[in-house]
Each structure stands twice: as structure tokens, then as C-alpha cells.
Amino acid sequence: MRASRLLTILMTLQSRDRVSAVELARDCQVSVRSIYRDIDSLSALGIPVYSEQGVNGGYRLLEGYRTQLNGFSKQEIETLFMLGLSGPAQELGLAPAMSEARLKLLAAIPTSLRTHAERFQSCFLLDTPGWFTEKETVGDLPQLFSAIWQKNPVSFHYQSWRGSSQRVVNPLGMVLKAGSWYLVAQSEGQFKTYRVARIRDLNILNQCFESETHFDLPAYWQQSNRQMEAELYPNTAEIKLTAKGLRMLHSLSPPYVRQHTQIMQTDDAGWTSVTLPSGRTEQAMAEMLRFGPEVQVIQPEALRLAMKNVIAVMRGLYGDDESPPSR
């Protein structure tokens, strides 16, 4: 275990300019005191590691020092080949580099593992769009990727549901979500998300912006998703569902609604009381109509009234001369 930890510390020092004892302890899941002992052991083995004091201090390797350790395990090789399964690298303009990196990795690993790695790659395919949806065509991904990497501001026209507007932003990262690319950027001191397919007339500005050293893209994306879900479903609805309606609820509702749904008692007629998140009246009505005769809306009254009105209009369209079938 300690030998593995020493190797992890060495690889971390080689891949990063500077790292603190606290960060190493967190990554290795040991105490800071253990890291101190490990650093002393590396120094005793002749590894040129030294410390820098101060607020931004930490451990680092002597400039130019590199180890030739490259003993990949089978699982590590599988993980590396999973990184380049398909489409995204090509959309970002990185397909040639990904292909060259794959060839170099195959050349670096032992012959006994080479066939295994090639077979592993042939067994998996990444298909990001959801069912019955077309993949978005976006032509600005390589330019955006370059601007993010070079820290160049960008300007563009953004086509939202409100209309088209001119934006100038500092691009910080991109996210591929369900087959759609999103740009995360800073604009006027705020972090915002833009759907890349709605960006028009992209222009990379010939200047650099200051890096957001504390910006955490995964944390921002998770928080943004939670905020969007809360905005889409600000209300609560009380409904009754048949047994078939309960099955439809599980298959038709998004994860957020399923996670916050409360299923209560079932009455003698077979109707089950359910409380669940709902959107504003028009959105909620459209979602309830998908259940057809398997749902009764109890509350809020505005939603119940909207359902009555739309059902009355539909009866007028289809006629009400026939009695409804018995349930």
C-alpha cells in the first residue's frame, strides 16, 4: 500500500507544478503526517523533491526532472481508451490528436495487453443524443475550445426564445449534456450558460482575460441543474391516479419529478393520491393531459379549472353525442 502511495505522490508531483501536503493527503486518503514521511522517503531514494513555504507553497519536483515509470495496469488502460470512445473529440476538432495519442498509447503498453486494449475499444460506443432526437449540428466547437484554452473573450449573437442579442463573454468551459453542447462563460461578473447551437456569428477577440482560479465547472453545472429544475417546477400539485396512471407517472416523468413525488393512500375506487412538483399552469396542464382518463387533478384550483376548460373545448371538437365508456 505504501509503495503504491509513493508512486501516486510521484506521479502527482510530476503532473502538477506544485501541490500541498493537505491536497496529497486528501488524494491518498491518509493523514498529513503520513505525507511528510512519504516525502522524506522519496528524498532518501534520490527523488529531487523540495518544499516551498508560504500561502501558495507546497511540494514540487526539480525543474526538468521526469521519471520513466509507465507501468499501466489492465484497468488503467481500459479507462484511458474509454476517454476517446467517439464523437465529442471529433466535434472539438481533436480527432487527429486523439488518434495519434491512441497509437502512442498502444505502442507504449506491453504486447500482452495490446490486443486486450484494442478489443476493449471495439466493444463500446458513445451515442449521446436521447432516443427520437436528432444530434445538433454545431460548427463553432473548435473555435470555442480554442478560446477557452487560450483565455480569449468571444462575441456572438445569441438566439434565445426572447430573440437575438449581442453577447461578449469570457468562455470558461463546455459541457456535453444529452447530445447538446453548452458553453459556460462569465458575463458582467456572472456565470451563465449558453446553448452552442444557438450561437451565431462567433468572433474570437484578440485579447486575454484573467483566469477564474476558483471556478469549479462540475460544481457550477450541478448547481445550475438544481436551479433550473426548481425554476421549471416551482409549484406542487395534488392529483389522483389509477394503477395504470401510476405506471405512466414512472415512465413519463423526468427524474426530478419522480424523486420529489409522494405517493399516498389508495381509495376504494382504486384511485391513488399523489403529490408532485408541477410547473406553471400551462406547462402543468400539458403534462397532466398526457395521462388522459388516468388522472384527476385535485389542487391547485387554477390547474383544475384549466383542465376543465381544455377538456370542454376538446369535447366540442370531437363531439359528445356518445356516452363515455365505463371504466
C-alpha positions in Angstrom: 0.0 0.0 0.0 2.8 2.4 0.9 4.7 1.7 -2.3 1.5 2.4 -4.3 1.1 5.7 -2.4 4.7 6.7 -3.1 4.1 6.1 -6.8 0.9 8.2 -6.7 2.7 11.1 -5.0 5.5 10.9 -7.5 3.1 10.9 -10.5 1.1 13.8 -8.9 4.2 15.9 -8.4 5.3 15.2 -12.0 1.9 16.2 -13.5 1.4 19.3 -11.4 3.6 22.4 -10.9 3.0 22.5 -7.1 0.9 20.5 -4.6 0.4 20.9 -0.9 0.6 18.3 1.7 -3.1 18.7 2.5 -4.0 18.0 -1.1 -1.8 14.9 -1.3 -3.3 13.7 2.0 -6.8 14.1 0.6 -5.9 12.3 -2.7 -4.2 9.5 -1.0 -6.7 9.3 1.9 -4.1 9.4 4.6 -3.0 11.9 7.3 -0.8 14.9 6.5 1.8 13.4 8.9 2.0 10.3 6.6 2.6 12.5 3.6 5.5 14.2 5.4 7.0 10.7 6.0 6.4 9.7 2.4 8.1 12.9 1.1 11.2 12.1 3.3 11.2 8.6 1.8 11.2 9.9 -1.8 14.0 12.3 -0.9 16.0 9.4 0.6 15.5 7.5 -2.7 17.1 10.4 -4.6 14.0 11.9 -6.0 14.6 15.7 -6.2 11.5 16.9 -4.4 11.6 20.1 -2.3 9.1 22.3 -0.5 8.2 26.0 -0.8 6.9 27.9 2.2 4.1 30.5 2.2 0.4 30.7 1.5 0.8 29.3 -2.1 3.6 26.9 -1.0 3.8 23.2 -1.4 5.9 20.4 -2.8 7.4 20.3 -6.3 10.0 18.4 -8.3 13.2 19.9 -9.5 12.6 21.6 -12.9 13.2 19.2 -15.7 13.1 16.0 -13.7 11.0 13.3 -15.2 10.6 9.6 -14.3 10.2 7.0 -17.0 7.6 5.0 -15.0 4.9 3.8 -17.4 3.7 0.5 -16.0 0.0 0.7 -16.9 -2.4 -1.9 -15.3 -5.1 -3.5 -17.4 -7.8 -1.5 -15.8 -5.9 1.8 -16.3 -5.5 1.0 -20.0 -9.3 0.3 -20.3 -10.0 3.7 -18.6 -7.7 5.6 -20.9 -9.3 4.0 -24.0 -12.8 4.9 -22.6 -11.8 8.6 -22.8 -11.9 8.7 -26.6 -14.9 6.5 -27.5 -16.3 8.6 -30.3 -18.0 11.9 -31.4 -17.1 14.5 -28.9 -13.3 14.6 -29.7 -14.1 14.9 -33.4 -16.7 17.7 -32.8 -14.0 19.6 -30.8 -11.5 19.3 -33.7 -9.4 16.8 -31.7 -9.9 13.7 -33.7 -6.4 13.6 -35.3 -4.7 14.2 -31.9 -6.9 11.6 -30.3 -5.9 9.1 -33.0 -2.2 9.8 -32.5 -2.5 9.6 -28.8 -4.2 6.2 -29.1 -1.4 4.9 -31.4 1.3 6.1 -29.0 -0.5 4.5 -26.0 -0.8 1.2 -27.9 3.0 1.4 -28.6 3.8 2.2 -25.0 1.9 -0.7 -23.3 3.2 -4.3 -23.2 2.4 -6.5 -26.1 0.4 -8.9 -23.8 -2.1 -6.1 -23.1 -2.2 -4.6 -26.6 -4.8 -7.0 -28.1 -6.9 -6.7 -24.9 -6.9 -2.9 -25.2 -7.9 -3.0 -28.9 -10.7 -5.4 -28.2 -12.0 -3.3 -25.3 -12.2 -0.3 -27.5 -14.2 -2.2 -30.1 -16.9 -3.2 -27.5 -18.1 0.3 -26.6 -19.8 3.1 -28.4 -20.8 6.5 -27.0 -24.1 7.8 -28.5 -25.0 10.9 -26.6 -28.4 12.1 -28.1 -31.5 10.8 -26.5 -34.0 8.5 -28.2 -36.1 10.0 -31.0 -33.9 13.2 -31.1 -31.5 14.4 -33.7 -28.0 15.3 -33.0 -27.5 19.1 -33.0 -25.2 20.5 -35.7 -22.8 23.0 -34.3 -19.9 24.5 -36.2 -18.2 26.6 -33.6 -16.9 24.0 -31.2 -13.3 24.0 -32.3 -13.1 27.8 -32.1 -14.8 27.9 -28.7 -12.5 25.2 -27.4 -9.5 27.3 -28.6 -10.9 30.4 -27.0 -11.4 28.6 -23.7 -7.9 27.2 -23.7 -6.2 30.5 -24.8 -8.5 32.6 -22.5 -9.7 34.8 -25.3 -13.1 36.6 -24.9 -15.6 35.9 -27.6 -18.5 37.9 -29.0 -21.6 36.4 -30.7 -25.3 36.8 -31.4 -27.4 34.5 -29.2 -30.7 33.3 -30.4 -32.9 32.6 -27.3 -36.7 32.3 -27.1 -36.8 36.0 -26.3 -35.0 36.9 -29.5 -31.5 37.6 -30.8 -29.0 39.6 -28.7 -25.3 40.5 -28.9 -23.1 39.0 -26.2 -19.4 39.4 -25.2 -18.3 36.8 -22.6 -15.2 35.1 -21.1 -15.6 31.4 -22.0 -14.7 29.1 -19.1 -15.7 25.6 -20.2 -18.1 23.5 -22.2 -20.4 20.7 -21.2 -21.9 17.9 -23.4 -25.4 17.1 -22.0 -27.7 14.6 -23.7 -26.2 15.3 -27.1 -26.2 19.1 -26.8 -23.2 21.3 -26.2 -23.3 24.1 -23.7 -20.9 27.0 -23.2 -20.3 28.1 -19.6 -19.0 31.7 -19.5 -18.6 34.8 -17.4 -20.5 37.9 -18.4 -20.7 41.1 -16.4 -19.4 39.3 -13.3 -22.0 36.5 -13.5 -21.6 32.9 -14.7 -24.1 32.0 -17.4 -24.8 29.0 -19.7 -25.4 29.2 -23.4 -26.5 26.5 -25.8 -23.9 26.4 -28.5 -26.4 25.5 -31.3 -28.0 29.0 -30.7 -24.7 30.9 -31.1 -24.4 32.8 -34.3 -21.5 34.9 -35.8 -18.9 33.8 -33.3 -15.8 36.1 -33.1 -12.7 35.4 -31.0 -11.4 38.7 -29.6 -7.6 39.4 -29.8 -7.1 39.8 -26.1 -6.9 37.7 -22.9 -9.0 37.7 -19.8 -7.9 36.9 -16.2 -8.3 33.2 -15.3 -11.1 32.3 -12.8 -8.8 30.3 -10.5 -11.6 29.3 -8.2 -14.2 28.4 -10.8 -15.3 24.7 -10.5 -17.1 23.6 -13.7 -18.6 20.4 -12.3 -19.8 22.1 -9.2 -21.3 25.0 -11.2 -23.0 22.6 -13.6 -24.6 20.6 -10.7 -25.8 23.8 -9.0 -27.1 25.2 -12.3 -29.1 22.0 -12.9 -30.7 22.1 -9.5 -31.6 25.8 -10.0 -33.2 25.1 -13.4 -35.2 22.2 -12.0 -36.5 24.4 -9.2 -37.5 27.1 -11.7 -39.2 24.6 -14.0 -41.3 23.1 -11.2 -42.0 26.0 -8.7 -45.4 24.6 -7.6 -46.9 21.5 -6.1 -50.0 19.6 -7.5 -52.3 17.2 -5.8 -53.7 14.5 -8.1 -55.2 11.1 -8.1 -54.0 8.3 -10.5 -55.3 4.9 -11.4 -52.9 1.9 -11.3 -52.1 2.5 -15.0 -51.6 6.2 -14.3 -49.0 5.3 -11.6 -47.1 3.3 -14.2 -47.3 6.1 -16.7 -46.0 8.5 -14.0 -42.9 6.5 -13.6 -42.2 6.3 -17.3 -43.3 9.8 -18.4 -42.0 12.0 -15.6 -38.4 13.4 -15.5 -36.1 12.2 -12.7 -36.6 15.4 -10.7 -40.4 14.9 -10.5 -40.1 11.2 -9.6 -37.6 12.0 -6.8 -39.9 14.5 -5.2 -43.2 12.7 -5.7 -45.1 11.5 -2.7 -47.5 8.5 -3.2 -50.1 8.2 -0.5 -53.2 6.0 0.1 -55.4 4.3 -2.4 -59.2 4.7 -2.1 -61.8 2.0 -2.5 -62.3 3.0 -6.2 -58.7 2.3 -7.0 -57.5 6.0 -7.2 -54.2 6.7 -5.5 -53.5 10.2 -4.1 -50.2 11.7 -5.3 -48.4 15.0 -4.5 -45.7 16.0 -7.0 -43.8 19.1 -8.3 -45.5 21.0 -11.1 -44.7 23.8 -13.4 -46.8 26.9 -14.1 -50.4 26.3 -15.1 -50.0 25.9 -18.9 -47.0 23.6 -18.5 -48.6 21.6 -15.8 -51.8 21.2 -17.8 -49.9 19.9 -20.8 -48.2 17.3 -18.6 -51.4 16.2 -17.0 -53.2 15.7 -20.3 -50.7 13.0 -21.2 -52.3 10.8 -18.6 -55.8 11.0 -20.3 -58.5 9.5 -18.2 -56.0 8.0 -15.7 -55.7 11.3 -13.7 -57.8 13.6 -11.6 -56.4 17.0 -10.7 -57.4 18.0 -7.1 -55.2 21.0 -6.4 -54.3 23.8 -7.3 -57.7 25.1 -8.3 -56.2 27.1 -11.2 -54.8 23.9 -12.7 -58.1 22.0 -12.1 -60.1 24.8 -13.8 -57.6 24.9 -16.8 -58.1 21.1 -17.2 -61.9 21.5 -17.2 -61.7 24.3 -19.8 -59.5 22.4 -22.2 -61.4 19.2 -21.9 -64.6 21.1 -22.7 -63.0 22.5 -25.8 -61.8 19.0 -26.8 -65.4 17.7 -26.3 -66.6 20.3 -28.7 -64.0 19.4 -31.3 -64.8 15.6 -31.1 -68.4 15.8 -30.2 -70.1 14.5 -27.1 -73.1 12.6 -28.5 -71.7 9.3 -27.3 -71.5 8.3 -23.7 -68.0 7.8 -22.3 -67.0 4.2 -21.9 -67.3 2.7 -18.5 -64.1 2.2 -16.6 
